[in-house]
Amino acid sequence: MVQEAVFFDTMRQALWIAVTISAPMLGVALIAGVAIGLFQALTSVQEMTLTFVPKVGGMLIVFWVSMSFMSSTLVDFFQSHLLRLIAGG
């Protein structure tokens, strides 16, 4: 049975990895949203697709670029922590 301290430490590490992995995409969405919002405020253009399409496009590009970082981080976490716990060690 997994002890309470080991469980909470594993959950803390998993949450930190989730934050680390999602930070690039969320950062791009934030920057694109602020830039497009500023553009819309300056030009009075209120088109909904103007906010959605660039954000999704930027997030897809960042996802494609950082996919190897994300997958290697997750594989390292699973191999070094979770598989050891599942095996009972």
PyMOL Python script that loads the backbone (N, CA, C, O; Angstrom):
from pymol import cmd

cmd.read_pdbstr("""\
ATOM      1  N   MET A   1       0.844  -1.184   0.000  1.00  0.00           N
ATOM      2  CA  MET A   1       0.000   0.000   0.000  1.00  0.00           C
ATOM      3  C   MET A   1       0.890   1.249   0.000  1.00  0.00           C
ATOM      4  O   MET A   1       1.896   1.302   0.707  1.00  0.00           O
ATOM      5  N   VAL A   2       0.519   2.223  -0.778  1.00  0.00           N
ATOM      6  CA  VAL A   2       1.292   3.458  -0.881  1.00  0.00           C
ATOM      7  C   VAL A   2       1.037   4.312   0.354  1.00  0.00           C
ATOM      8  O   VAL A   2      -0.107   4.544   0.744  1.00  0.00           O
ATOM      9  N   GLN A   3       2.119   4.771   0.953  1.00  0.00           N
ATOM     10  CA  GLN A   3       1.967   5.608   2.136  1.00  0.00           C
ATOM     11  C   GLN A   3       1.515   7.001   1.734  1.00  0.00           C
ATOM     12  O   GLN A   3       1.652   7.421   0.585  1.00  0.00           O
ATOM     13  N   GLU A   4       0.979   7.694   2.707  1.00  0.00           N
ATOM     14  CA  GLU A   4       0.393   9.002   2.441  1.00  0.00           C
ATOM     15  C   GLU A   4       1.414  10.009   1.935  1.00  0.00           C
ATOM     16  O   GLU A   4       1.103  10.774   1.023  1.00  0.00           O
ATOM     17  N   ALA A   5       2.605  10.040   2.485  1.00  0.00           N
ATOM     18  CA  ALA A   5       3.630  10.996   2.071  1.00  0.00           C
ATOM     19  C   ALA A   5       4.084  10.729   0.635  1.00  0.00           C
ATOM     20  O   ALA A   5       4.315  11.665  -0.130  1.00  0.00           O
ATOM     21  N   VAL A   6       4.208   9.476   0.279  1.00  0.00           N
ATOM     22  CA  VAL A   6       4.615   9.123  -1.083  1.00  0.00           C
ATOM     23  C   VAL A   6       3.526   9.527  -2.070  1.00  0.00           C
ATOM     24  O   VAL A   6       3.821  10.032  -3.154  1.00  0.00           O
ATOM     25  N   PHE A   7       2.272   9.305  -1.697  1.00  0.00           N
ATOM     26  CA  PHE A   7       1.149   9.682  -2.549  1.00  0.00           C
ATOM     27  C   PHE A   7       1.120  11.190  -2.795  1.00  0.00           C
ATOM     28  O   PHE A   7       0.996  11.636  -3.935  1.00  0.00           O
ATOM     29  N   PHE A   8       1.234  11.968  -1.723  1.00  0.00           N
ATOM     30  CA  PHE A   8       1.175  13.422  -1.876  1.00  0.00           C
ATOM     31  C   PHE A   8       2.392  13.966  -2.621  1.00  0.00           C
ATOM     32  O   PHE A   8       2.273  14.934  -3.372  1.00  0.00           O
ATOM     33  N   ASP A   9       3.553  13.358  -2.421  1.00  0.00           N
ATOM     34  CA  ASP A   9       4.737  13.790  -3.167  1.00  0.00           C
ATOM     35  C   ASP A   9       4.591  13.492  -4.657  1.00  0.00           C
ATOM     36  O   ASP A   9       4.971  14.304  -5.501  1.00  0.00           O
ATOM     37  N   THR A  10       4.043  12.337  -4.970  1.00  0.00           N
ATOM     38  CA  THR A  10       3.813  11.989  -6.377  1.00  0.00           C
ATOM     39  C   THR A  10       2.780  12.913  -7.009  1.00  0.00           C
ATOM     40  O   THR A  10       2.946  13.330  -8.155  1.00  0.00           O
ATOM     41  N   MET A  11       1.727  13.235  -6.284  1.00  0.00           N
ATOM     42  CA  MET A  11       0.716  14.167  -6.802  1.00  0.00           C
ATOM     43  C   MET A  11       1.296  15.563  -7.002  1.00  0.00           C
ATOM     44  O   MET A  11       0.973  16.237  -7.980  1.00  0.00           O
ATOM     45  N   ARG A  12       2.154  16.001  -6.077  1.00  0.00           N
ATOM     46  CA  ARG A  12       2.785  17.315  -6.208  1.00  0.00           C
ATOM     47  C   ARG A  12       3.668  17.358  -7.451  1.00  0.00           C
ATOM     48  O   ARG A  12       3.645  18.338  -8.196  1.00  0.00           O
ATOM     49  N   GLN A  13       4.435  16.312  -7.674  1.00  0.00           N
ATOM     50  CA  GLN A  13       5.288  16.259  -8.858  1.00  0.00           C
ATOM     51  C   GLN A  13       4.466  16.194 -10.141  1.00  0.00           C
ATOM     52  O   GLN A  13       4.829  16.816 -11.139  1.00  0.00           O
ATOM     53  N   ALA A  14       3.365  15.450 -10.122  1.00  0.00           N
ATOM     54  CA  ALA A  14       2.512  15.341 -11.308  1.00  0.00           C
ATOM     55  C   ALA A  14       1.865  16.685 -11.642  1.00  0.00           C
ATOM     56  O   ALA A  14       1.771  17.050 -12.814  1.00  0.00           O
ATOM     57  N   LEU A  15       1.423  17.418 -10.634  1.00  0.00           N
ATOM     58  CA  LEU A  15       0.834  18.737 -10.876  1.00  0.00           C
ATOM     59  C   LEU A  15       1.875  19.721 -11.395  1.00  0.00           C
ATOM     60  O   LEU A  15       1.579  20.538 -12.268  1.00  0.00           O
ATOM     61  N   TRP A  16       3.083  19.647 -10.866  1.00  0.00           N
ATOM     62  CA  TRP A  16       4.133  20.541 -11.353  1.00  0.00           C
ATOM     63  C   TRP A  16       4.481  20.232 -12.810  1.00  0.00           C
ATOM     64  O   TRP A  16       4.714  21.151 -13.595  1.00  0.00           O
ATOM     65  N   ILE A  17       4.517  18.962 -13.174  1.00  0.00           N
ATOM     66  CA  ILE A  17       4.790  18.588 -14.556  1.00  0.00           C
ATOM     67  C   ILE A  17       3.651  19.056 -15.461  1.00  0.00           C
ATOM     68  O   ILE A  17       3.898  19.497 -16.583  1.00  0.00           O
ATOM     69  N   ALA A  18       2.406  18.965 -14.985  1.00  0.00           N
ATOM     70  CA  ALA A  18       1.269  19.449 -15.778  1.00  0.00           C
ATOM     71  C   ALA A  18       1.379  20.952 -16.022  1.00  0.00           C
ATOM     72  O   ALA A  18       1.077  21.428 -17.116  1.00  0.00           O
ATOM     73  N   VAL A  19       1.807  21.693 -15.015  1.00  0.00           N
ATOM     74  CA  VAL A  19       1.992  23.140 -15.176  1.00  0.00           C
ATOM     75  C   VAL A  19       3.129  23.417 -16.150  1.00  0.00           C
ATOM     76  O   VAL A  19       3.006  24.282 -17.017  1.00  0.00           O
ATOM     77  N   THR A  20       4.225  22.695 -16.017  1.00  0.00           N
ATOM     78  CA  THR A  20       5.383  22.895 -16.883  1.00  0.00           C
ATOM     79  C   THR A  20       5.051  22.580 -18.340  1.00  0.00           C
ATOM     80  O   THR A  20       5.478  23.295 -19.247  1.00  0.00           O
ATOM     81  N   ILE A  21       4.300  21.524 -18.559  1.00  0.00           N
ATOM     82  CA  ILE A  21       3.963  21.128 -19.919  1.00  0.00           C
ATOM     83  C   ILE A  21       2.973  22.102 -20.558  1.00  0.00           C
ATOM     84  O   ILE A  21       3.085  22.411 -21.744  1.00  0.00           O
ATOM     85  N   SER A  22       2.015  22.581 -19.785  1.00  0.00           N
ATOM     86  CA  SER A  22       0.979  23.443 -20.360  1.00  0.00           C
ATOM     87  C   SER A  22       1.383  24.903 -20.444  1.00  0.00           C
ATOM     88  O   SER A  22       0.710  25.675 -21.126  1.00  0.00           O
ATOM     89  N   ALA A  23       2.451  25.311 -19.782  1.00  0.00           N
ATOM     90  CA  ALA A  23       2.840  26.727 -19.748  1.00  0.00           C
ATOM     91  C   ALA A  23       3.134  27.329 -21.125  1.00  0.00           C
ATOM     92  O   ALA A  23       2.689  28.448 -21.379  1.00  0.00           O
ATOM     93  N   PRO A  24       3.853  26.661 -22.025  1.00  0.00           N
ATOM     94  CA  PRO A  24       4.097  27.295 -23.328  1.00  0.00           C
ATOM     95  C   PRO A  24       2.822  27.580 -24.124  1.00  0.00           C
ATOM     96  O   PRO A  24       2.681  28.657 -24.704  1.00  0.00           O
ATOM     97  N   MET A  25       1.903  26.629 -24.153  1.00  0.00           N
ATOM     98  CA  MET A  25       0.674  26.849 -24.903  1.00  0.00           C
ATOM     99  C   MET A  25      -0.210  27.908 -24.253  1.00  0.00           C
ATOM    100  O   MET A  25      -0.806  28.732 -24.947  1.00  0.00           O
ATOM    101  N   LEU A  26      -0.296  27.889 -22.942  1.00  0.00           N
ATOM    102  CA  LEU A  26      -1.104  28.899 -22.262  1.00  0.00           C
ATOM    103  C   LEU A  26      -0.487  30.286 -22.380  1.00  0.00           C
ATOM    104  O   LEU A  26      -1.206  31.282 -22.466  1.00  0.00           O
ATOM    105  N   GLY A  27       0.838  30.357 -22.385  1.00  0.00           N
ATOM    106  CA  GLY A  27       1.509  31.642 -22.567  1.00  0.00           C
ATOM    107  C   GLY A  27       1.242  32.238 -23.935  1.00  0.00           C
ATOM    108  O   GLY A  27       1.002  33.439 -24.060  1.00  0.00           O
ATOM    109  N   VAL A  28       1.283  31.396 -24.966  1.00  0.00           N
ATOM    110  CA  VAL A  28       0.990  31.881 -26.316  1.00  0.00           C
ATOM    111  C   VAL A  28      -0.459  32.334 -26.423  1.00  0.00           C
ATOM    112  O   VAL A  28      -0.744  33.355 -27.048  1.00  0.00           O
ATOM    113  N   ALA A  29      -1.381  31.581 -25.816  1.00  0.00           N
ATOM    114  CA  ALA A  29      -2.787  31.971 -25.853  1.00  0.00           C
ATOM    115  C   ALA A  29      -3.000  33.299 -25.130  1.00  0.00           C
ATOM    116  O   ALA A  29      -3.789  34.132 -25.576  1.00  0.00           O
ATOM    117  N   LEU A  30      -2.299  33.494 -24.019  1.00  0.00           N
ATOM    118  CA  LEU A  30      -2.426  34.748 -23.280  1.00  0.00           C
ATOM    119  C   LEU A  30      -1.884  35.923 -24.077  1.00  0.00           C
ATOM    120  O   LEU A  30      -2.533  36.965 -24.170  1.00  0.00           O
ATOM    121  N   ILE A  31      -0.709  35.763 -24.649  1.00  0.00           N
ATOM    122  CA  ILE A  31      -0.101  36.849 -25.428  1.00  0.00           C
ATOM    123  C   ILE A  31      -0.940  37.165 -26.662  1.00  0.00           C
ATOM    124  O   ILE A  31      -1.152  38.333 -26.989  1.00  0.00           O
ATOM    125  N   ALA A  32      -1.418  36.128 -27.346  1.00  0.00           N
ATOM    126  CA  ALA A  32      -2.251  36.357 -28.533  1.00  0.00           C
ATOM    127  C   ALA A  32      -3.567  37.015 -28.150  1.00  0.00           C
ATOM    128  O   ALA A  32      -4.044  37.896 -28.866  1.00  0.00           O
ATOM    129  N   GLY A  33      -4.153  36.612 -27.050  1.00  0.00           N
ATOM    130  CA  GLY A  33      -5.411  37.212 -26.607  1.00  0.00           C
ATOM    131  C   GLY A  33      -5.264  38.677 -26.254  1.00  0.00           C
ATOM    132  O   GLY A  33      -6.117  39.491 -26.607  1.00  0.00           O
ATOM    133  N   VAL A  34      -4.192  39.019 -25.561  1.00  0.00           N
ATOM    134  CA  VAL A  34      -3.959  40.423 -25.205  1.00  0.00           C
ATOM    135  C   VAL A  34      -3.689  41.253 -26.455  1.00  0.00           C
ATOM    136  O   VAL A  34      -4.216  42.358 -26.593  1.00  0.00           O
ATOM    137  N   ALA A  35      -2.875  40.730 -27.364  1.00  0.00           N
ATOM    138  CA  ALA A  35      -2.560  41.476 -28.586  1.00  0.00           C
ATOM    139  C   ALA A  35      -3.803  41.679 -29.457  1.00  0.00           C
ATOM    140  O   ALA A  35      -4.017  42.768 -29.988  1.00  0.00           O
ATOM    141  N   ILE A  36      -4.608  40.652 -29.602  1.00  0.00           N
ATOM    142  CA  ILE A  36      -5.809  40.769 -30.417  1.00  0.00           C
ATOM    143  C   ILE A  36      -6.845  41.653 -29.734  1.00  0.00           C
ATOM    144  O   ILE A  36      -7.542  42.422 -30.397  1.00  0.00           O
ATOM    145  N   GLY A  37      -6.948  41.548 -28.423  1.00  0.00           N
ATOM    146  CA  GLY A  37      -7.859  42.422 -27.687  1.00  0.00           C
ATOM    147  C   GLY A  37      -7.465  43.884 -27.818  1.00  0.00           C
ATOM    148  O   GLY A  37      -8.327  44.751 -27.959  1.00  0.00           O
ATOM    149  N   LEU A  38      -6.178  44.159 -27.772  1.00  0.00           N
ATOM    150  CA  LEU A  38      -5.701  45.524 -27.968  1.00  0.00           C
ATOM    151  C   LEU A  38      -5.995  46.002 -29.383  1.00  0.00           C
ATOM    152  O   LEU A  38      -6.422  47.139 -29.583  1.00  0.00           O
ATOM    153  N   PHE A  39      -5.766  45.136 -30.362  1.00  0.00           N
ATOM    154  CA  PHE A  39      -6.078  45.483 -31.752  1.00  0.00           C
ATOM    155  C   PHE A  39      -7.569  45.763 -31.930  1.00  0.00           C
ATOM    156  O   PHE A  39      -7.941  46.710 -32.622  1.00  0.00           O
ATOM    157  N   GLN A  40      -8.421  44.948 -31.313  1.00  0.00           N
ATOM    158  CA  GLN A  40      -9.857  45.155 -31.428  1.00  0.00           C
ATOM    159  C   GLN A  40     -10.293  46.437 -30.734  1.00  0.00           C
ATOM    160  O   GLN A  40     -11.186  47.131 -31.220  1.00  0.00           O
ATOM    161  N   ALA A  41      -9.679  46.755 -29.616  1.00  0.00           N
ATOM    162  CA  ALA A  41     -10.034  47.984 -28.912  1.00  0.00           C
ATOM    163  C   ALA A  41      -9.600  49.215 -29.702  1.00  0.00           C
ATOM    164  O   ALA A  41     -10.293  50.233 -29.699  1.00  0.00           O
ATOM    165  N   LEU A  42      -8.472  49.125 -30.367  1.00  0.00           N
ATOM    166  CA  LEU A  42      -7.980  50.278 -31.128  1.00  0.00           C
ATOM    167  C   LEU A  42      -8.743  50.498 -32.427  1.00  0.00           C
ATOM    168  O   LEU A  42      -8.917  51.636 -32.864  1.00  0.00           O
ATOM    169  N   THR A  43      -9.201  49.407 -33.047  1.00  0.00           N
ATOM    170  CA  THR A  43      -9.856  49.541 -34.348  1.00  0.00           C
ATOM    171  C   THR A  43     -11.369  49.398 -34.281  1.00  0.00           C
ATOM    172  O   THR A  43     -12.040  49.587 -35.296  1.00  0.00           O
ATOM    173  N   SER A  44     -11.925  49.073 -33.127  1.00  0.00           N
ATOM    174  CA  SER A  44     -13.368  48.859 -32.938  1.00  0.00           C
ATOM    175  C   SER A  44     -13.909  47.736 -33.817  1.00  0.00           C
ATOM    176  O   SER A  44     -15.085  47.746 -34.179  1.00  0.00           O
ATOM    177  N   VAL A  45     -13.076  46.788 -34.156  1.00  0.00           N
ATOM    178  CA  VAL A  45     -13.513  45.610 -34.907  1.00  0.00           C
ATOM    179  C   VAL A  45     -13.879  44.540 -33.879  1.00  0.00           C
ATOM    180  O   VAL A  45     -13.030  44.125 -33.089  1.00  0.00           O
ATOM    181  N   GLN A  46     -15.126  44.095 -33.882  1.00  0.00           N
ATOM    182  CA  GLN A  46     -15.587  43.104 -32.906  1.00  0.00           C
ATOM    183  C   GLN A  46     -15.999  41.821 -33.623  1.00  0.00           C
ATOM    184  O   GLN A  46     -17.174  41.453 -33.626  1.00  0.00           O
ATOM    185  N   GLU A  47     -15.052  41.161 -34.212  1.00  0.00           N
ATOM    186  CA  GLU A  47     -15.302  39.910 -34.921  1.00  0.00           C
ATOM    187  C   GLU A  47     -14.825  38.754 -34.048  1.00  0.00           C
ATOM    188  O   GLU A  47     -13.676  38.748 -33.605  1.00  0.00           O
ATOM    189  N   MET A  48     -15.697  37.774 -33.796  1.00  0.00           N
ATOM    190  CA  MET A  48     -15.360  36.670 -32.893  1.00  0.00           C
ATOM    191  C   MET A  48     -14.287  35.746 -33.473  1.00  0.00           C
ATOM    192  O   MET A  48     -13.461  35.215 -32.731  1.00  0.00           O
ATOM    193  N   THR A  49     -14.297  35.553 -34.787  1.00  0.00           N
ATOM    194  CA  THR A  49     -13.298  34.664 -35.367  1.00  0.00           C
ATOM    195  C   THR A  49     -11.914  35.297 -35.335  1.00  0.00           C
ATOM    196  O   THR A  49     -10.908  34.593 -35.417  1.00  0.00           O
ATOM    197  N   LEU A  50     -11.859  36.596 -35.217  1.00  0.00           N
ATOM    198  CA  LEU A  50     -10.566  37.279 -35.130  1.00  0.00           C
ATOM    199  C   LEU A  50      -9.837  36.909 -33.842  1.00  0.00           C
ATOM    200  O   LEU A  50      -8.606  36.895 -33.822  1.00  0.00           O
ATOM    201  N   THR A  51     -10.555  36.615 -32.784  1.00  0.00           N
ATOM    202  CA  THR A  51      -9.903  36.221 -31.538  1.00  0.00           C
ATOM    203  C   THR A  51      -9.611  34.725 -31.504  1.00  0.00           C
ATOM    204  O   THR A  51      -8.605  34.301 -30.935  1.00  0.00           O
ATOM    205  N   PHE A  52     -10.481  33.930 -32.106  1.00  0.00           N
ATOM    206  CA  PHE A  52     -10.364  32.483 -31.975  1.00  0.00           C
ATOM    207  C   PHE A  52      -9.291  31.879 -32.871  1.00  0.00           C
ATOM    208  O   PHE A  52      -8.472  31.089 -32.400  1.00  0.00           O
ATOM    209  N   VAL A  53      -9.279  32.226 -34.120  1.00  0.00           N
ATOM    210  CA  VAL A  53      -8.402  31.581 -35.102  1.00  0.00           C
ATOM    211  C   VAL A  53      -6.912  31.822 -34.806  1.00  0.00           C
ATOM    212  O   VAL A  53      -6.149  30.856 -34.827  1.00  0.00           O
ATOM    213  N   PRO A  54      -6.461  33.040 -34.536  1.00  0.00           N
ATOM    214  CA  PRO A  54      -5.030  33.213 -34.235  1.00  0.00           C
ATOM    215  C   PRO A  54      -4.583  32.512 -32.952  1.00  0.00           C
ATOM    216  O   PRO A  54      -3.463  32.006 -32.878  1.00  0.00           O
ATOM    217  N   LYS A  55      -5.453  32.482 -31.943  1.00  0.00           N
ATOM    218  CA  LYS A  55      -5.093  31.780 -30.708  1.00  0.00           C
ATOM    219  C   LYS A  55      -4.911  30.292 -30.949  1.00  0.00           C
ATOM    220  O   LYS A  55      -3.925  29.699 -30.512  1.00  0.00           O
ATOM    221  N   VAL A  56      -5.859  29.696 -31.641  1.00  0.00           N
ATOM    222  CA  VAL A  56      -5.773  28.260 -31.910  1.00  0.00           C
ATOM    223  C   VAL A  56      -4.585  27.957 -32.817  1.00  0.00           C
ATOM    224  O   VAL A  56      -3.885  26.966 -32.613  1.00  0.00           O
ATOM    225  N   GLY A  57      -4.356  28.804 -33.817  1.00  0.00           N
ATOM    226  CA  GLY A  57      -3.204  28.597 -34.694  1.00  0.00           C
ATOM    227  C   GLY A  57      -1.886  28.692 -33.946  1.00  0.00           C
ATOM    228  O   GLY A  57      -0.994  27.866 -34.143  1.00  0.00           O
ATOM    229  N   GLY A  58      -1.760  29.692 -33.092  1.00  0.00           N
ATOM    230  CA  GLY A  58      -0.539  29.838 -32.294  1.00  0.00           C
ATOM    231  C   GLY A  58      -0.338  28.682 -31.342  1.00  0.00           C
ATOM    232  O   GLY A  58       0.783  28.207 -31.163  1.00  0.00           O
ATOM    233  N   MET A  59      -1.426  28.223 -30.726  1.00  0.00           N
ATOM    234  CA  MET A  59      -1.314  27.100 -29.803  1.00  0.00           C
ATOM    235  C   MET A  59      -0.937  25.813 -30.535  1.00  0.00           C
ATOM    236  O   MET A  59      -0.170  25.007 -30.008  1.00  0.00           O
ATOM    237  N   LEU A  60      -1.460  25.614 -31.726  1.00  0.00           N
ATOM    238  CA  LEU A  60      -1.086  24.423 -32.497  1.00  0.00           C
ATOM    239  C   LEU A  60       0.387  24.454 -32.902  1.00  0.00           C
ATOM    240  O   LEU A  60       1.065  23.427 -32.863  1.00  0.00           O
ATOM    241  N   ILE A  61       0.876  25.621 -33.286  1.00  0.00           N
ATOM    242  CA  ILE A  61       2.291  25.739 -33.657  1.00  0.00           C
ATOM    243  C   ILE A  61       3.180  25.465 -32.448  1.00  0.00           C
ATOM    244  O   ILE A  61       4.165  24.734 -32.554  1.00  0.00           O
ATOM    245  N   VAL A  62       2.837  26.048 -31.301  1.00  0.00           N
ATOM    246  CA  VAL A  62       3.644  25.818 -30.097  1.00  0.00           C
ATOM    247  C   VAL A  62       3.553  24.362 -29.657  1.00  0.00           C
ATOM    248  O   VAL A  62       4.543  23.794 -29.195  1.00  0.00           O
ATOM    249  N   PHE A  63       2.385  23.756 -29.793  1.00  0.00           N
ATOM    250  CA  PHE A  63       2.250  22.340 -29.454  1.00  0.00           C
ATOM    251  C   PHE A  63       3.133  21.481 -30.339  1.00  0.00           C
ATOM    252  O   PHE A  63       3.790  20.557 -29.859  1.00  0.00           O
ATOM    253  N   TRP A  64       3.151  21.781 -31.622  1.00  0.00           N
ATOM    254  CA  TRP A  64       3.963  21.013 -32.557  1.00  0.00           C
ATOM    255  C   TRP A  64       5.453  21.179 -32.256  1.00  0.00           C
ATOM    256  O   TRP A  64       6.212  20.213 -32.329  1.00  0.00           O
ATOM    257  N   VAL A  65       5.873  22.403 -31.918  1.00  0.00           N
ATOM    258  CA  VAL A  65       7.284  22.662 -31.632  1.00  0.00           C
ATOM    259  C   VAL A  65       7.709  22.007 -30.311  1.00  0.00           C
ATOM    260  O   VAL A  65       8.810  21.465 -30.218  1.00  0.00           O
ATOM    261  N   SER A  66       6.854  22.053 -29.303  1.00  0.00           N
ATOM    262  CA  SER A  66       7.245  21.567 -27.978  1.00  0.00           C
ATOM    263  C   SER A  66       6.764  20.145 -27.696  1.00  0.00           C
ATOM    264  O   SER A  66       6.812  19.704 -26.548  1.00  0.00           O
ATOM    265  N   MET A  67       6.307  19.428 -28.701  1.00  0.00           N
ATOM    266  CA  MET A  67       5.799  18.079 -28.490  1.00  0.00           C
ATOM    267  C   MET A  67       6.876  17.129 -27.971  1.00  0.00           C
ATOM    268  O   MET A  67       6.584  16.284 -27.124  1.00  0.00           O
ATOM    269  N   SER A  68       8.091  17.242 -28.448  1.00  0.00           N
ATOM    270  CA  SER A  68       9.150  16.341 -27.980  1.00  0.00           C
ATOM    271  C   SER A  68       9.489  16.622 -26.515  1.00  0.00           C
ATOM    272  O   SER A  68       9.744  15.692 -25.750  1.00  0.00           O
ATOM    273  N   PHE A  69       9.493  17.895 -26.121  1.00  0.00           N
ATOM    274  CA  PHE A  69       9.723  18.247 -24.714  1.00  0.00           C
ATOM    275  C   PHE A  69       8.622  17.682 -23.835  1.00  0.00           C
ATOM    276  O   PHE A  69       8.896  17.134 -22.768  1.00  0.00           O
ATOM    277  N   MET A  70       7.387  17.811 -24.275  1.00  0.00           N
ATOM    278  CA  MET A  70       6.256  17.324 -23.481  1.00  0.00           C
ATOM    279  C   MET A  70       6.299  15.812 -23.319  1.00  0.00           C
ATOM    280  O   MET A  70       6.140  15.296 -22.213  1.00  0.00           O
ATOM    281  N   SER A  71       6.512  15.111 -24.412  1.00  0.00           N
ATOM    282  CA  SER A  71       6.511  13.653 -24.333  1.00  0.00           C
ATOM    283  C   SER A  71       7.699  13.127 -23.543  1.00  0.00           C
ATOM    284  O   SER A  71       7.551  12.170 -22.783  1.00  0.00           O
ATOM    285  N   SER A  72       8.862  13.722 -23.701  1.00  0.00           N
ATOM    286  CA  SER A  72      10.013  13.243 -22.930  1.00  0.00           C
ATOM    287  C   SER A  72       9.842  13.527 -21.442  1.00  0.00           C
ATOM    288  O   SER A  72      10.265  12.721 -20.613  1.00  0.00           O
ATOM    289  N   THR A  73       9.235  14.651 -21.089  1.00  0.00           N
ATOM    290  CA  THR A  73       8.978  14.948 -19.682  1.00  0.00           C
ATOM    291  C   THR A  73       8.008  13.950 -19.075  1.00  0.00           C
ATOM    292  O   THR A  73       8.218  13.479 -17.957  1.00  0.00           O
ATOM    293  N   LEU A  74       6.954  13.628 -19.800  1.00  0.00           N
ATOM    294  CA  LEU A  74       5.988  12.654 -19.289  1.00  0.00           C
ATOM    295  C   LEU A  74       6.579  11.250 -19.198  1.00  0.00           C
ATOM    296  O   LEU A  74       6.332  10.538 -18.225  1.00  0.00           O
ATOM    297  N   VAL A  75       7.349  10.851 -20.191  1.00  0.00           N
ATOM    298  CA  VAL A  75       7.964   9.517 -20.155  1.00  0.00           C
ATOM    299  C   VAL A  75       8.944   9.418 -18.995  1.00  0.00           C
ATOM    300  O   VAL A  75       8.975   8.399 -18.305  1.00  0.00           O
ATOM    301  N   ASP A  76       9.743  10.453 -18.768  1.00  0.00           N
ATOM    302  CA  ASP A  76      10.672  10.440 -17.636  1.00  0.00           C
ATOM    303  C   ASP A  76       9.935  10.321 -16.310  1.00  0.00           C
ATOM    304  O   ASP A  76      10.355   9.576 -15.424  1.00  0.00           O
ATOM    305  N   PHE A  77       8.835  11.059 -16.175  1.00  0.00           N
ATOM    306  CA  PHE A  77       8.066  11.001 -14.924  1.00  0.00           C
ATOM    307  C   PHE A  77       7.482   9.613 -14.712  1.00  0.00           C
ATOM    308  O   PHE A  77       7.554   9.071 -13.609  1.00  0.00           O
ATOM    309  N   PHE A  78       6.910   9.037 -15.752  1.00  0.00           N
ATOM    310  CA  PHE A  78       6.318   7.711 -15.610  1.00  0.00           C
ATOM    311  C   PHE A  78       7.370   6.660 -15.306  1.00  0.00           C
ATOM    312  O   PHE A  78       7.150   5.792 -14.461  1.00  0.00           O
ATOM    313  N   GLN A  79       8.515   6.727 -15.985  1.00  0.00           N
ATOM    314  CA  GLN A  79       9.539   5.711 -15.760  1.00  0.00           C
ATOM    315  C   GLN A  79      10.214   5.868 -14.405  1.00  0.00           C
ATOM    316  O   GLN A  79      10.531   4.871 -13.756  1.00  0.00           O
ATOM    317  N   SER A  80      10.436   7.080 -13.975  1.00  0.00           N
ATOM    318  CA  SER A  80      11.180   7.265 -12.724  1.00  0.00           C
ATOM    319  C   SER A  80      10.305   7.216 -11.476  1.00  0.00           C
ATOM    320  O   SER A  80      10.806   6.905 -10.395  1.00  0.00           O
ATOM    321  N   HIS A  81       9.022   7.512 -11.594  1.00  0.00           N
ATOM    322  CA  HIS A  81       8.184   7.555 -10.395  1.00  0.00           C
ATOM    323  C   HIS A  81       7.035   6.557 -10.422  1.00  0.00           C
ATOM    324  O   HIS A  81       6.925   5.718  -9.528  1.00  0.00           O
ATOM    325  N   LEU A  82       6.190   6.636 -11.419  1.00  0.00           N
ATOM    326  CA  LEU A  82       4.963   5.853 -11.388  1.00  0.00           C
ATOM    327  C   LEU A  82       5.201   4.369 -11.603  1.00  0.00           C
ATOM    328  O   LEU A  82       4.580   3.555 -10.919  1.00  0.00           O
ATOM    329  N   LEU A  83       6.069   3.986 -12.518  1.00  0.00           N
ATOM    330  CA  LEU A  83       6.311   2.568 -12.726  1.00  0.00           C
ATOM    331  C   LEU A  83       6.950   1.921 -11.493  1.00  0.00           C
ATOM    332  O   LEU A  83       6.695   0.755 -11.193  1.00  0.00           O
ATOM    333  N   ARG A  84       7.762   2.671 -10.801  1.00  0.00           N
ATOM    334  CA  ARG A  84       8.375   2.171  -9.563  1.00  0.00           C
ATOM    335  C   ARG A  84       7.296   1.943  -8.492  1.00  0.00           C
ATOM    336  O   ARG A  84       7.339   0.954  -7.761  1.00  0.00           O
ATOM    337  N   LEU A  85       6.328   2.871  -8.409  1.00  0.00           N
ATOM    338  CA  LEU A  85       5.255   2.712  -7.437  1.00  0.00           C
ATOM    339  C   LEU A  85       4.316   1.555  -7.812  1.00  0.00           C
ATOM    340  O   LEU A  85       3.834   0.829  -6.942  1.00  0.00           O
ATOM    341  N   ILE A  86       4.067   1.396  -9.100  1.00  0.00           N
ATOM    342  CA  ILE A  86       3.179   0.309  -9.536  1.00  0.00           C
ATOM    343  C   ILE A  86       3.846  -1.036  -9.265  1.00  0.00           C
ATOM    344  O   ILE A  86       3.174  -1.995  -8.888  1.00  0.00           O
ATOM    345  N   ALA A  87       5.164  -1.113  -9.454  1.00  0.00           N
ATOM    346  CA  ALA A  87       5.879  -2.365  -9.210  1.00  0.00           C
ATOM    347  C   ALA A  87       5.999  -2.677  -7.731  1.00  0.00           C
ATOM    348  O   ALA A  87       6.339  -3.798  -7.353  1.00  0.00           O
ATOM    349  N   GLY A  88       5.719  -1.685  -6.891  1.00  0.00           N
ATOM    350  CA  GLY A  88       5.754  -1.930  -5.455  1.00  0.00           C
ATOM    351  C   GLY A  88       7.035  -1.532  -4.777  1.00  0.00           C
ATOM    352  O   GLY A  88       7.304  -1.958  -3.654  1.00  0.00           O
ATOM    353  N   GLY A  89       7.845  -0.707  -5.453  1.00  0.00           N
ATOM    354  CA  GLY A  89       9.135  -0.342  -4.874  1.00  0.00           C
ATOM    355  C   GLY A  89       9.190   0.962  -4.274  1.00  0.00           C
ATOM    356  O   GLY A  89      10.234   1.361  -3.760  1.00  0.00           O
TER     357      GLY A  89
END
""", "prot")
cmd.dss("prot")
cmd.show_as("cartoon", "prot")
cmd.util.cbc("prot")
cmd.orient("prot")
